């Protein structure tokens, strides 16, 4: 038997959650609508998953119609991935438009999961 908190930390993030987390990490502060424009799909569930795991949080409100919530990463995000600051995120390739974002996200998070298992 494992407690809910143990299960929460052990279970891996979904592909959608990883993509969403990468977008937020690099482009924060960012709204859910902006995330959805980049991913091309609804992102309510991945955003809620990341909030529930304390990897992202509300960091403010964007000026304008509806004043949408702005999201950013948390200290737990940095700790989880062994980073001291956001400046330690690997640089994005310059030809980002030509790159398969899903593959890049996989490579990025595989690297951190390998480090985590050491």
C-alpha positions in Angstrom: 0.0 0.0 0.0 1.3 3.5 -0.9 -0.1 6.7 0.3 -1.5 9.3 -2.1 1.5 11.6 -1.7 3.9 8.8 -2.5 1.9 7.8 -5.6 1.8 11.4 -6.7 5.6 11.8 -6.7 6.3 8.4 -8.1 4.0 8.5 -11.1 5.4 10.0 -14.2 4.0 13.1 -15.9 2.0 12.5 -19.1 3.4 13.6 -22.4 0.8 16.5 -22.4 2.0 17.6 -18.9 5.6 17.5 -19.9 5.0 19.5 -23.0 3.0 22.0 -21.0 5.7 22.2 -18.3 8.4 22.8 -20.9 6.4 25.6 -22.5 5.8 27.3 -19.1 9.4 26.9 -18.0 10.7 28.7 -21.1 8.0 31.2 -21.8 6.8 32.2 -18.3 4.8 34.1 -17.3 2.2 32.6 -19.8 -1.5 32.2 -20.0 -3.3 28.9 -20.6 -4.6 30.3 -23.9 -1.1 31.0 -25.0 0.0 27.5 -24.0 -2.9 26.1 -26.0 -2.0 28.2 -29.1 1.5 26.6 -29.0 0.4 23.1 -28.3 -2.6 23.2 -30.6 -4.9 21.5 -28.1 -6.8 22.2 -24.9 -4.5 22.3 -21.9 -6.8 22.5 -18.9 -5.9 19.0 -17.5 -2.1 19.2 -17.9 -2.2 22.7 -16.2 -4.2 21.3 -13.3 -1.9 18.3 -13.0 1.1 20.6 -12.8 -0.5 22.8 -10.3 -1.5 19.8 -8.1 2.1 18.6 -8.2 3.3 22.1 -7.3 5.5 22.4 -10.4 3.7 25.5 -11.6 1.6 28.2 -9.9 -0.4 31.3 -10.6 2.1 34.2 -10.8 -0.3 37.0 -11.6 -2.9 38.2 -14.1 -2.4 39.5 -17.6 -3.7 43.0 -18.4 -6.6 43.0 -20.8 -9.9 41.3 -21.4 -10.8 38.8 -18.7 -7.5 39.3 -17.0 -6.3 35.7 -17.6 -4.1 33.9 -15.1 -0.4 33.9 -15.7 1.5 30.7 -14.8 5.1 30.2 -13.9 7.2 27.4 -12.5 7.7 27.0 -8.7 10.7 26.4 -6.5 9.6 22.8 -6.4 10.1 22.7 -10.2 13.7 23.8 -9.8 14.3 21.4 -7.0 12.7 18.5 -8.8 14.9 19.0 -11.9 18.0 19.9 -9.9 18.3 23.5 -11.0 19.4 26.5 -9.0 17.6 28.9 -11.3 15.8 29.1 -14.6 19.0 30.3 -16.3 20.2 26.7 -15.9 17.6 25.4 -18.3 19.2 24.1 -21.5 19.2 26.7 -24.2 16.5 26.4 -26.9 17.9 25.8 -30.4 17.9 28.8 -32.6 15.9 27.1 -35.4 13.1 26.3 -33.0 10.4 26.5 -35.7 12.0 23.6 -37.6 12.3 21.4 -34.6 9.9 18.7 -33.4 8.9 20.1 -30.0 7.6 16.8 -28.7 11.0 15.1 -29.4 12.9 17.9 -27.8 10.7 17.8 -24.7 11.2 14.0 -24.5 15.0 14.5 -24.7 14.9 17.3 -22.1 12.9 15.3 -19.5 14.6 12.0 -20.2 17.9 13.7 -19.2 16.4 14.8 -15.9 14.8 11.4 -15.2 18.2 9.8 -15.8 19.8 12.2 -13.3 17.0 11.5 -10.8 17.6 7.8 -10.9 21.3 8.1 -10.2 
